Amino acid sequence: MKVRVTVMLKEGVLDPQGKAIGHALHTLGFPGVEAVRVGKIIDLDLKSTDAQAARAEAEKMASELLANLVIEDFTVEVLG
C-alpha cells in the first residue's frame, strides 16, 4: 500500500528557506509570488493491504519520527 506523508512548517513558524526561494523568484521575474512555504514529501510503500491500517501506521511514523510536532504539521494520504 502506497502512502504519502506531507510535512510542512506550522503557520507562524519562520521559514527562511521559503523566504529565500520567494526572493529568488522575484529576482527571476516572478513578481506575483506572495509567499513560499517549503516542506517535504515522504512516500512510503507499506506491506499492509488495508487502507485504514496503512493510514494509522503512517500517522504513527509521522508523529514519532517524520515530523517535529513542535514546529511542523503533517498530512497522510493513502495512494493505493
ChimeraX commands (.cxc) that place a marker at each C-alpha (Angstrom):
marker #1 position 0.00,0.00,0.00 radius 0.5
marker #1 position 1.49,3.35,-1.01 radius 0.5
marker #1 position 1.15,6.21,1.45 radius 0.5
marker #1 position 2.29,9.82,1.15 radius 0.5
marker #1 position 3.18,11.88,4.22 radius 0.5
marker #1 position 3.42,15.64,3.66 radius 0.5
marker #1 position 5.22,17.62,6.35 radius 0.5
marker #1 position 5.01,21.42,6.49 radius 0.5
marker #1 position 6.07,24.04,8.99 radius 0.5
marker #1 position 3.19,25.26,11.14 radius 0.5
marker #1 position 1.70,28.66,10.39 radius 0.5
marker #1 position 3.64,31.30,12.26 radius 0.5
marker #1 position 6.93,29.37,12.21 radius 0.5
marker #1 position 9.59,31.25,10.27 radius 0.5
marker #1 position 10.58,29.59,7.01 radius 0.5
marker #1 position 13.96,31.02,5.90 radius 0.5
marker #1 position 14.24,28.59,3.00 radius 0.5
marker #1 position 10.81,29.66,1.74 radius 0.5
marker #1 position 11.82,33.32,2.11 radius 0.5
marker #1 position 14.99,32.72,0.08 radius 0.5
marker #1 position 13.06,30.94,-2.68 radius 0.5
marker #1 position 10.45,33.71,-2.75 radius 0.5
marker #1 position 13.18,36.34,-3.05 radius 0.5
marker #1 position 14.90,34.37,-5.84 radius 0.5
marker #1 position 11.62,34.01,-7.74 radius 0.5
marker #1 position 11.06,37.78,-7.58 radius 0.5
marker #1 position 14.62,38.33,-8.81 radius 0.5
marker #1 position 13.96,35.96,-11.73 radius 0.5
marker #1 position 10.92,37.98,-12.79 radius 0.5
marker #1 position 8.04,36.29,-10.97 radius 0.5
marker #1 position 6.59,39.23,-9.03 radius 0.5
marker #1 position 3.22,37.54,-8.49 radius 0.5
marker #1 position 4.55,35.17,-5.84 radius 0.5
marker #1 position 3.33,36.46,-2.48 radius 0.5
marker #1 position 4.73,33.78,-0.18 radius 0.5
marker #1 position 6.58,30.46,-0.33 radius 0.5
marker #1 position 6.49,27.69,2.28 radius 0.5
marker #1 position 8.88,24.74,1.99 radius 0.5
marker #1 position 8.03,21.26,3.22 radius 0.5
marker #1 position 8.83,17.67,2.49 radius 0.5
marker #1 position 7.00,14.72,0.96 radius 0.5
marker #1 position 7.78,11.20,2.14 radius 0.5
marker #1 position 6.41,8.33,0.06 radius 0.5
marker #1 position 6.12,5.01,1.88 radius 0.5
marker #1 position 5.42,1.58,0.43 radius 0.5
marker #1 position 3.88,-0.44,3.28 radius 0.5
marker #1 position 3.18,-4.17,3.44 radius 0.5
marker #1 position -0.34,-3.54,4.71 radius 0.5
marker #1 position -3.19,-4.16,2.26 radius 0.5
marker #1 position -5.77,-2.37,4.42 radius 0.5
marker #1 position -6.06,1.38,3.78 radius 0.5
marker #1 position -7.11,2.20,7.35 radius 0.5
marker #1 position -4.24,0.21,8.85 radius 0.5
marker #1 position -1.76,1.80,6.43 radius 0.5
marker #1 position -3.01,5.30,7.30 radius 0.5
marker #1 position -2.76,4.58,11.04 radius 0.5
marker #1 position 0.77,3.19,10.66 radius 0.5
marker #1 position 1.91,6.18,8.60 radius 0.5
marker #1 position 0.37,8.61,11.10 radius 0.5
marker #1 position 2.27,6.87,13.90 radius 0.5
marker #1 position 5.51,7.07,11.89 radius 0.5
marker #1 position 4.94,10.75,11.19 radius 0.5
marker #1 position 4.15,11.66,14.78 radius 0.5
marker #1 position 7.10,9.68,16.19 radius 0.5
marker #1 position 9.81,10.38,13.62 radius 0.5
marker #1 position 8.97,12.04,10.32 radius 0.5
marker #1 position 7.62,15.34,11.70 radius 0.5
marker #1 position 8.77,17.56,14.53 radius 0.5
marker #1 position 5.35,18.19,16.08 radius 0.5
marker #1 position 6.58,21.28,17.90 radius 0.5
marker #1 position 7.08,23.20,14.64 radius 0.5
marker #1 position 5.57,21.00,11.90 radius 0.5
marker #1 position 2.18,19.64,10.86 radius 0.5
marker #1 position 1.66,16.60,8.67 radius 0.5
marker #1 position -0.99,15.03,6.48 radius 0.5
marker #1 position -1.26,11.41,5.39 radius 0.5
marker #1 position -2.70,10.34,2.05 radius 0.5
marker #1 position -3.25,6.70,1.08 radius 0.5
marker #1 position -2.39,6.39,-2.60 radius 0.5
marker #1 position -3.32,2.76,-3.13 radius 0.5
marker link #1:1,2 radius 0.2
marker link #1:2,3 radius 0.2
marker link #1:3,4 radius 0.2
marker link #1:4,5 radius 0.2
marker link #1:5,6 radius 0.2
marker link #1:6,7 radius 0.2
marker link #1:7,8 radius 0.2
marker link #1:8,9 radius 0.2
marker link #1:9,10 radius 0.2
marker link #1:10,11 radius 0.2
marker link #1:11,12 radius 0.2
marker link #1:12,13 radius 0.2
marker link #1:13,14 radius 0.2
marker link #1:14,15 radius 0.2
marker link #1:15,16 radius 0.2
marker link #1:16,17 radius 0.2
marker link #1:17,18 radius 0.2
marker link #1:18,19 radius 0.2
marker link #1:19,20 radius 0.2
marker link #1:20,21 radius 0.2
marker link #1:21,22 radius 0.2
marker link #1:22,23 radius 0.2
marker link #1:23,24 radius 0.2
marker link #1:24,25 radius 0.2
marker link #1:25,26 radius 0.2
marker link #1:26,27 radius 0.2
marker link #1:27,28 radius 0.2
marker link #1:28,29 radius 0.2
marker link #1:29,30 radius 0.2
marker link #1:30,31 radius 0.2
marker link #1:31,32 radius 0.2
marker link #1:32,33 radius 0.2
marker link #1:33,34 radius 0.2
marker link #1:34,35 radius 0.2
marker link #1:35,36 radius 0.2
marker link #1:36,37 radius 0.2
marker link #1:37,38 radius 0.2
marker link #1:38,39 radius 0.2
marker link #1:39,40 radius 0.2
marker link #1:40,41 radius 0.2
marker link #1:41,42 radius 0.2
marker link #1:42,43 radius 0.2
marker link #1:43,44 radius 0.2
marker link #1:44,45 radius 0.2
marker link #1:45,46 radius 0.2
marker link #1:46,47 radius 0.2
marker link #1:47,48 radius 0.2
marker link #1:48,49 radius 0.2
marker link #1:49,50 radius 0.2
marker link #1:50,51 radius 0.2
marker link #1:51,52 radius 0.2
marker link #1:52,53 radius 0.2
marker link #1:53,54 radius 0.2
marker link #1:54,55 radius 0.2
marker link #1:55,56 radius 0.2
marker link #1:56,57 radius 0.2
marker link #1:57,58 radius 0.2
marker link #1:58,59 radius 0.2
marker link #1:59,60 radius 0.2
marker link #1:60,61 radius 0.2
marker link #1:61,62 radius 0.2
marker link #1:62,63 radius 0.2
marker link #1:63,64 radius 0.2
marker link #1:64,65 radius 0.2
marker link #1:65,66 radius 0.2
marker link #1:66,67 radius 0.2
marker link #1:67,68 radius 0.2
marker link #1:68,69 radius 0.2
marker link #1:69,70 radius 0.2
marker link #1:70,71 radius 0.2
marker link #1:71,72 radius 0.2
marker link #1:72,73 radius 0.2
marker link #1:73,74 radius 0.2
marker link #1:74,75 radius 0.2
marker link #1:75,76 radius 0.2
marker link #1:76,77 radius 0.2
marker link #1:77,78 radius 0.2
marker link #1:78,79 radius 0.2
marker link #1:79,80 radius 0.2
view
